Amino acid sequence: MPFAVERADPSVFAWNYNGEQLFMFIATDDTDGNCVDPNGGRTHMPLRVATSIADLSDAAGGRDREIDLLTRGDRNSEGRAMTGCFWAPELHVIGGKLSVLFMPCFDGPAADPDGTANDRAGKPDMWTGRCHIMQLRQDADGRDLDPRDPANWTVPEPILGPGERILNPVQRISLDMTVIVDSGRWYYAWQQVGSVWIAPFDPDRPTRLTGEPTQIVVPEFAWDNMIAEGPNAFVHEGKIFLIYSGSLVGIDYTTGLVTAPAGVRADLTDPATWTKLDYPLQKSGMYNGEWQLGTGHGMWSHDEGGNLIYVFHNAEYDNGRYGGRDAQVRRVHWSGEGMPILDMQRDEELNPAYAGITMEIAVR
C-alpha cells in the first residue's frame, strides 16, 4: 500500500514545535492524475501533522489529518487569486521560520506571449506558475504559532530575481524550489526551461535572490531526456548529493544525481563544481515483487531515530490507465562506493532465514 495515495512531489519534515517533536507531510494533490485543478476545481494544499511518520500515512488515517493551508481563490501578496496547481510544496526552516516553498498557478490570459490564443484562458494555467514562499508566524516572544491553523501562515509571496525580475522571463513558469545550505551560504535550486537552476539568497529576506541564476543540471541522456526538475540536496561524508527527476512526469520518470564538494566554500553556482552521474539512481522496475513505475521527485528526510529516509512518488498505472501519483517512503542505504541505495529489497534488508530468531537463556 502506498504511503499516501494520489499525493505527488511529497515532502516529509521533522520539526521541533516549541519543544515538541512533530512530523509533517505535504504534497501536490494528484487526484486522478490531474494536478492543475483536481477534484472538480477544488484545488488545495494539504498538510498532515503527527508525532510519528507512521501516523502521517493513509493506513494510519493520515488523510483525515489533512489541513488545507491554501485553497483555490486565496490571494498572494500581489493580490492575485491562486486558482490551481499548488505544486511541489517543500518544508524548510528559513531564517528561523518554518517555511513552505511551492508553485501556485493562476487563470490563464487570453493570449500566450507569442500572441496565439490560450486554451487555458480564464482557467488555471500551469504556465502562469511561479515559485512562492509562505512562512509560519511567531508570537512576540519568538515562539512558533500552531502550523495546523492556516491563519498562522503569512500571505504567499513570489520569489523574484535581482531587479525584481521574475525568475523565468522566457516561459514564465518556475517550480520545484528547494534549499541548499553550504559553508554558511544559502541557495535556492529550482526548475525552469527544463533544467535545474541555482542562485544565492539571504535567509532573512527569502523572497529575493542575491545573485543571477545559473544552470547546473541539463537533461542530456536518453533516461533524463526532455527535462530535469525536482532537485533536493543532502550532505553525506563531505559531499552534496543533489537528486533530481529526469524525463517527463509519468511512467518514464527517473531519478538522477549530481554531486559537489561540501564544507569547502565551493561555488555552487558554477556548473563546473557539479559532477553528474551518467545513469539513473532510481528508475522503473520490480520492487518487492511488484512493478514500481515512474519513480521521481524525491526528497531526503529523517525518521524518529535520525535515520536517513527517502520520500518520493511513483505512477499509478492500472489496466492501461494512468492515475494519480502515489507517495512512498523508504530507508536509505549506502554502498561500499559511497553511493545511496534507494530501492533495497525487503529480502536484501533482512534475509528471510533470519527473520525469526529464538534464544535459549540459561539462568544459573
ZAMARGU-4260 file (C-alpha; in steps of 0.2 Angstrom, whole numbers, plus 5000, padded with zeros to 4 digits):
<rodrens>
0) 5000/5000/5000 | 5007/5017/4996 | 5011/5029/5010 | 4999/5042/5003 | 4988/5039/4988
5) 4987/5052/4974 | 4999/5063/4984 | 5014/5068/4972 | 5030/5078/4975 | 5030/5073/4993
10) 5039/5081/5007 | 5041/5073/5025 | 5049/5085/5038 | 5054/5083/5056 | 5052/5099/5066
15) 5053/5104/5084 | 5037/5114/5088 | 5042/5123/5104 | 5050/5108/5112 | 5038/5095/5104
20) 5044/5084/5090 | 5032/5084/5076 | 5032/5076/5058 | 5024/5084/5044 | 5019/5078/5027
25) 5014/5090/5012 | 5012/5086/4994 | 5004/5090/4977 | 4986/5084/4976 | 4986/5072/4961
30) 4969/5065/4961 | 4965/5055/4945 | 4982/5062/4938 | 4975/5080/4937 | 4987/5091/4947
35) 4982/5108/4939 | 4964/5109/4945 | 4959/5092/4954 | 4943/5087/4962 | 4932/5097/4951
40) 4942/5113/4953 | 4943/5112/4972 | 4962/5114/4972 | 4971/5114/4989 | 4987/5112/4998
45) 4985/5098/5011 | 4996/5097/5026 | 4997/5082/5038 | 5005/5084/5056 | 5008/5070/5068
50) 5020/5064/5081 | 5027/5050/5071 | 5030/5047/5052 | 5019/5031/5053 | 5004/5042/5058
55) 5005/5053/5043 | 5002/5038/5032 | 4985/5034/5024 | 4985/5017/5033 | 4985/5026/5050
60) 4972/5039/5045 | 4983/5052/5038 | 4971/5058/5025 | 4959/5063/5039 | 4973/5073/5047
65) 4974/5084/5032 | 4973/5103/5034 | 4971/5114/5019 | 4984/5128/5021 | 4978/5136/5005
70) 4963/5133/4994 | 4958/5139/4976 | 4955/5158/4976 | 4966/5163/4990 | 4977/5178/4985
75) 4996/5180/4985 | 5005/5196/4991 | 5002/5204/4974 | 4983/5202/4976 | 4982/5189/4963
80) 4970/5174/4965 | 4979/5157/4965 | 4967/5146/4956 | 4977/5130/4953 | 4992/5119/4955
85) 5000/5122/4972 | 5014/5111/4966 | 5029/5103/4974 | 5027/5111/4992 | 5043/5108/5002
90) 5045/5112/5021 | 5061/5120/5027 | 5067/5131/5041 | 5072/5148/5033 | 5078/5162/5043
95) 5072/5153/5059 | 5055/5151/5052 | 5046/5136/5046 | 5043/5139/5028 | 5034/5131/5013
100) 5041/5133/4995 | 5028/5129/4982 | 5021/5134/4965 | 5003/5141/4963 | 4996/5145/4946
105) 4984/5157/4940 | 4970/5159/4927 | 4977/5160/4910 | 4977/5176/4900 | 4968/5177/4884
110) 4983/5175/4873 | 5001/5167/4876 | 5016/5178/4875 | 5018/5174/4856 | 5001/5181/4853
115) 4992/5164/4850 | 4975/5161/4859 | 4977/5152/4875 | 4966/5137/4878 | 4968/5139/4897
120) 4961/5157/4897 | 4950/5160/4912 | 4956/5143/4919 | 4970/5138/4930 | 4985/5138/4918
125) 5001/5129/4924 | 5012/5141/4913 | 5007/5155/4924 | 5015/5146/4939 | 5029/5154/4949
130) 5039/5149/4964 | 5032/5156/4980 | 5036/5156/4999 | 5024/5157/5014 | 5031/5156/5032
135) 5024/5152/5049 | 5021/5167/5060 | 5028/5168/5078 | 5022/5177/5093 | 5030/5192/5102
140) 5042/5180/5111 | 5048/5172/5096 | 5038/5156/5099 | 5031/5147/5083 | 5012/5148/5081
145) 5002/5132/5078 | 5006/5126/5059 | 4989/5117/5059 | 4980/5134/5058 | 4980/5141/5041
150) 4978/5159/5048 | 4995/5157/5056 | 5004/5157/5040 | 5010/5173/5030 | 5002/5178/5013
155) 5012/5169/5000 | 5025/5179/4991 | 5033/5176/4974 | 5052/5174/4974 | 5060/5186/4962
160) 5077/5188/4955 | 5089/5203/4955 | 5080/5219/4950 | 5063/5212/4955 | 5063/5201/4939
165) 5053/5185/4938 | 5064/5170/4938 | 5059/5164/4921 | 5056/5178/4908 | 5056/5165/4894
170) 5042/5154/4899 | 5035/5162/4915 | 5034/5146/4924 | 5046/5142/4938 | 5044/5127/4950
175) 5051/5113/4962 | 5061/5125/4973 | 5072/5118/4986 | 5085/5125/4998 | 5104/5121/4999
180) 5115/5127/5013 | 5134/5125/5012 | 5148/5134/5021 | 5136/5147/5028 | 5129/5151/5011
185) 5111/5149/5006 | 5105/5144/4989 | 5088/5141/4980 | 5088/5127/4967 | 5073/5125/4956
190) 5067/5120/4938 | 5064/5132/4924 | 5066/5130/4905 | 5068/5111/4908 | 5083/5112/4918
195) 5089/5114/4936 | 5095/5132/4941 | 5103/5139/4957 | 5105/5156/4964 | 5111/5163/4981
200) 5098/5171/4993 | 5098/5179/5011 | 5088/5169/5023 | 5082/5184/5031 | 5074/5190/5015
205) 5069/5174/5007 | 5058/5182/4993 | 5073/5189/4983 | 5088/5181/4975 | 5105/5190/4979
210) 5113/5184/4963 | 5110/5179/4945 | 5103/5161/4942 | 5114/5149/4934 | 5110/5132/4926
215) 5118/5117/4934 | 5109/5102/4928 | 5104/5099/4910 | 5095/5084/4903 | 5107/5075/4891
220) 5105/5056/4892 | 5091/5045/4885 | 5084/5042/4903 | 5083/5060/4908 | 5078/5067/4891
225) 5067/5082/4890 | 5068/5088/4907 | 5077/5089/4924 | 5067/5095/4939 | 5063/5092/4957
230) 5080/5095/4965 | 5083/5091/4983 | 5100/5090/4992 | 5108/5081/5007 | 5126/5081/5013
235) 5135/5065/5017 | 5153/5062/5021 | 5159/5079/5013 | 5148/5078/4998 | 5132/5087/4992
240) 5120/5074/4985 | 5108/5083/4974 | 5095/5072/4967 | 5083/5077/4953 | 5070/5070/4942
245) 5073/5066/4923 | 5061/5063/4908 | 5043/5069/4908 | 5031/5065/4923 | 5023/5048/4920
250) 5029/5030/4919 | 5046/5035/4912 | 5051/5047/4926 | 5068/5043/4934 | 5079/5050/4947
255) 5096/5057/4943 | 5111/5063/4954 | 5124/5077/4954 | 5137/5079/4967 | 5148/5093/4973
260) 5160/5095/4987 | 5153/5101/5004 | 5160/5112/5018 | 5175/5119/5007 | 5166/5135/5001
265) 5165/5129/4984 | 5155/5140/4972 | 5139/5130/4969 | 5133/5142/4956 | 5147/5136/4945
270) 5141/5122/4934 | 5159/5115/4934 | 5158/5112/4953 | 5145/5098/4950 | 5148/5081/4944
275) 5134/5072/4935 | 5130/5053/4937 | 5128/5046/4919 | 5115/5033/4924 | 5099/5034/4935
280) 5100/5032/4953 | 5082/5026/4953 | 5070/5020/4939 | 5055/5009/4935 | 5057/4991/4939
285) 5052/4977/4951 | 5052/4981/4970 | 5047/4968/4982 | 5038/4958/4968 | 5028/4972/4961
290) 5031/4984/4947 | 5036/5002/4953 | 5034/5014/4938 | 5039/5032/4936 | 5049/5035/4951
295) 5054/5053/4955 | 5053/5069/4963 | 5062/5063/4979 | 5066/5071/4995 | 5079/5066/5008
300) 5072/5066/5026 | 5075/5058/5043 | 5064/5047/5054 | 5061/5047/5073 | 5078/5039/5076
305) 5088/5051/5064 | 5090/5038/5051 | 5090/5044/5033 | 5074/5041/5023 | 5069/5044/5005
310) 5052/5051/5001 | 5046/5050/4983 | 5031/5047/4971 | 5028/5033/4958 | 5015/5032/4945
315) 4998/5023/4947 | 4996/5013/4932 | 4982/5000/4931 | 4975/4991/4916 | 4982/5004/4904
320) 4976/5019/4914 | 4987/5032/4921 | 4980/5038/4938 | 4987/5049/4951 | 5005/5048/4958
325) 5007/5040/4975 | 5019/5044/4989 | 5031/5031/4996 | 5044/5031/5010 | 5060/5021/5010
330) 5075/5018/5021 | 5091/5024/5013 | 5107/5013/5012 | 5124/5016/5006 | 5135/5006/4995
335) 5154/5002/4998 | 5157/5015/4985 | 5148/5029/4995 | 5133/5029/4984 | 5115/5030/4990
340) 5104/5014/4988 | 5086/5019/4986 | 5077/5003/4982 | 5085/4989/4993 | 5073/4975/4993
345) 5065/4968/5008 | 5074/4952/5007 | 5090/4962/5005 | 5087/4972/5021 | 5084/4956/5031
350) 5087/4938/5025 | 5070/4929/5027 | 5080/4914/5035 | 5085/4926/5049 | 5068/4934/5051
355) 5063/4923/5066 | 5077/4920/5079 | 5075/4910/5095 | 5086/4911/5110 | 5088/4900/5125
360) 5094/4908/5141 | 5101/4898/5155 | 5100/4906/5172 | 5112/4899/5185
</rodrens>
